[in-house]
Amino acid sequence: MHDMTPSQSPREGPPWHAHDGAGADAWRALTRAQTLEETAAAWAAIMRDQIDRIDGIDVVAVAALRRHATGGRLQTIGVCPVGRAPPRDAIDAAEAAMEQRKGVARGDLPTGAGASGSGLVHAAAPLMVDDVPAGAVLVEMRPATRGAMQQALRQLQWGGAWIRDRLRAEAASGAATQHQAAVHALNAVATVAEQVDFPTAARAACTDLATRFACDRVSLGFRRRRHARVMAISHSAQFSRRMQLSRALAETMDEAIDQRAPILWPDDDAEVPMATRAARALCEAHGSGHVYTVPLYAGGLFVGALVFERDGDTPFSQRDLDILEAVTTVLAPVLEEKRRNDRWLVAKAWGALVRQLGVLIGPGHLGRKLAVGAALALVAFFSVATTDFEISADARVVGQIEREIAPGFDGIIAEVPVVAGDRVAAGDLLVRLDDRDLALERLRLLTERQSQQLQYDEAVATRDRAEMRIRRNRIEQAETRIELIDARIARTRLTAPFDALVISGDLDQSLGTAVSRGETLMTLAPADAYEVTLQVEERHIDAVAPGQTGALRVTALPARTFPITIDRITPVASYGEGLTTFAVDARLDAAAPELHPGMEGVGRIAIEERLLIDVWTRPILDWFRLTLWRHLPV
């Protein structure tokens, strides 16, 4: 099998014309053809005669094909001899010609210019409309020579202009119809959109359509409880839904909605039989000659219908039907949206609820069903799930008793045998002040006392009573001053009042430093006798009460938990780091030798068992209540 492209394009040869041998009936049919199919049938007969007159050509069949509007495979619109379907090879040649956009010949082709043969050849030429292949013309023949085959293909290309022009005219007519339908649809939508409420918009739409399409009456209805209700009639501001005309119109609308297709009555050329009882009854009872009912499709449902009525002398043409159906298709969602927006708020809410329930119960929408199921499961879980409501607060370990060690007089540090962190027993030396000045003063006083004693002895020997009393008084004064110095010397030794832990006071680098009376040198706390101070935020303080239990974890021992019990709440707030807190004292429920005063961590106070969702949302709700109370006069 071979492919061959003709060496000459259609524009290079003479224009195609009728030969004397062409049948007069075929030419008459071609010039009088009204449809594309009639044109193609007459053209195929003429073209077969034209090509068959070429010397060395034996024509089997001639056909014209067009591509379906939906872009599918080629369909035959005309063939000669009548009733003969093009074979698969011919269709392939036509598709190749359209794809390559030039003439194509396939089959048992002659091999040389003068060679002869009798094999079957399929030759095709594309039909280009606006530079787009819209179809093809083809001939099945047995060429005797290569030259005869090329001449036949050129004849086919020239003659294809008839079908191409007809396709172009049909496309232009279809575009004009679409343009007119778009204009009418736009005007109808504008008429509806500029109205404020749905009743006015419905009346305006019906009146505009009746005037625009020369209808005696146009009626609009929407479905409610499985039956249509007439909402508007053209040129009628008011009407009763109980009147006979309204009932007949509603039945006609139900007829089209139930069959989900437009219904024309009378329609003698209908390809598919439709139920038209209600439409016929409407015509007979109210004098309409022609009735065309188009259902309204919006949001995936048939929601209503439009009924167009004309008198018997003005039937609906196919062009009218196409435009009316296009206009109704565009107008349906606009009218439905207008109707929905004009309902009462309660009706809107109920409609939305019913629609969503229908989506959930009906088929499909698996993602939404899963989401709603998950939401219901969460609601059920949070309705019963509980947890222990606990309050967290910064915590610090402190001693139950804290004793500050301070000197009773000004002095100089002479010895510091302990530092912070050391454990001391009662009476152990903590700090010793320098006592050399006091020792010298004591020595001077002792010397003075000895001198007064000698003088006293001399007075006794001379029996000088007055001198004796003077010396005796001075001796007592010296002894008193010595006792005072001894007391001050004893006070230079600062000792531990009880078994304790030194929690502050690093004085090993302060030897020789002067200290003042009352200055804190060290702080002691009883060994293994600690308590915990928690700084609770003010928003939680109302939930804390003595006797509640909790737990403590310190930074130094993050893996250990120490049980605590609340002892007292200090009713004085303190502010720091952007928070207002209250000091809450708690005791350790068990001995904890690992703890030391000054350790910091986090304490948690167990309040009560509450719903999990309440624990999570309580801070947000509290903030909302306070903000609402602050800004609203309630």
C-alpha positions, 0 to 999 in steps of 0.5 A: 500500500502506498500514499500519494499527495497530488502535485497540483493544488486545487487553486492551480487548476480551472474551476470545477464546472458541470459537464454535459453528461451530468444528470439534469436531475442531480444538478437541479437537486444540487441547486435546490438543496436546503440542507447539508445532507441534500446538498451532499447527496446531489453532489456525490452523484454529480462528482461520480459522473465527473470523475468517471469521465476521466480517461483511465478511471473506473469510479467505484463510489464517491462520498462526502463526510463531516466531523461530528459536532462533538469531535467524534468520528466522521459521519457520512452525509452523502454517498453515490451509489446511495446506501453504500457505506465507505469502507474502513480504508476509505475512512482512514484515508479521509482522516489522514487527509484531515490530519495532514490538511492536504489530499491523500491517496492510498491503496494499490497506486500505479508506480510510474507516470506511464504505468498502468494498474487495476488496484483499488485506490482511496483518494480523499481531500480535506474540507477546511472551514476557517483553517479547521478541518470540518470534513472530507470528500473521498473517491474509491476508484481503480486508476489505469495510470498515475496521471489519471489518478492525479487528475481524478484527485484534482477534480475531487479537490475542486468539486469539494468546494461545494460541500466546503461552502455549504459547511461554512454557511451552516457554521455561520448560521449556527454562529448567528443563532448562538449569537442571537441566543446569547443576546436574548439570554443576556437581555433576559438576565438583565431584566431579572437582575435589575428587579428588587424582589422575585415576584417582580422579577418573575413578571418582568421576565415573562413579559419580556420573553413574551414580547421578545418572541411574539408569544401570546402568553409566557408563564413561569412556575416552580416546583413545590411539594412535587407539583409546579406552582404558577409564579408569574404570567406575562402581562398579568400583575395578579392572578389566582392559582385556583383559576382553571388556567393556572391549574392547566399551566401547572399540569403542563409544567409538571408534564415537562419537568417529569419527563425532563425534556422540552415538550412542543405541541403539536409536534408531528416531526418528533423523533422521540414520542413524548407525553403531551396530554396536559399541553394538548388540554391547555391548547384546547381549553384556552385557545392556544395554537402552539405550546412549548414547555421548557423545564428549568434546570438549576443546581442539579435539579429540575426546579420549574418550567417556562410555558410559551404559547402562540396562536395557531398561525404562528408556529415555533420554528426550529430556530425559535425552539433552539433560542428559547431553550438556550435562553431558558438554560441561562435564565434558570439559575438566575431565577432560582437564585432570585427565588431563594434569596427572596424567601423568609429567613426561616425558610432559607435555614430550613431549605439549607438544612434539608439540602445538607441532610439530603447530601449526607443521606444520599449517594456520593459526597464521601468526604462530607459524610466522613467529616460529619461522622468525625464531627459527631464522634468528637461531640460524643467523645467530648460529651463524656470524656473527663480529666483531672482539672489541675492548676500549674504554678511556679514553685520554690522550695523554702525552709519551714523556719529561716533564721538570719545570723547577724552581729550584735555590734559593729566588727570585723570578720575574723573566721568563717568555718562554714559556707552556704550548703553546709549542714551544722549542728546546734552550737557550731561556730558559723562566724567569728568576729575579731576580738583583739580590741576587746581583749586589750580593753579587758586587759586594761580593765583587769589592770585597773581593777588590780590597781584599785584593789591595792589602793583598797587594801591600803585604805583598809590598813589605815582604817580610812573608811572614806577611801575604802568606800571610794576604792570599793566602788571603783573595783565594782565598776571595773568588774562590771565593765570586765563582765560587759567586755566578756559578754561582747567577746562571747558575742563575737562567736556566732553559732548555730541555734539548732541543727540546720542547713546554711542556705545563704552566706558565702563569707569565705572571701570576706575575711577582714571585712567590716560588718555593721550591727544587724547586717545579715551574714547567713541564713539558716533553715532546719535540716529536712524541714521544708515547704513549697511556695507556689505562685498561683495566677489570680485567674485560678486562685478562686479554685485553690483551697487548703487541703487540696493535694498536688505534686511538685517537680523541680528543675534539678530533679525533673524525673521525680515527683514529690506529693504536696498538700496546700496549707494556706493561701496568702491573701496578698497579691504580687505583680511581676513579669506581666502577671498578678500572682498569689503565694500559696504555701504547701507542705511536703507529704513525705520526707525528701532529702533530695530537696534543698531550699532554693530549688525551683520548679513547677507545682500542679494542684489537683482541683476536681474532675471536669469535662475535657472540653471544659478544661480546654476552653475555660481560659477562652470562655473566661476571657470572653465573659470578662471582655463582654462584661467590660464593653456591654452594659450588662 
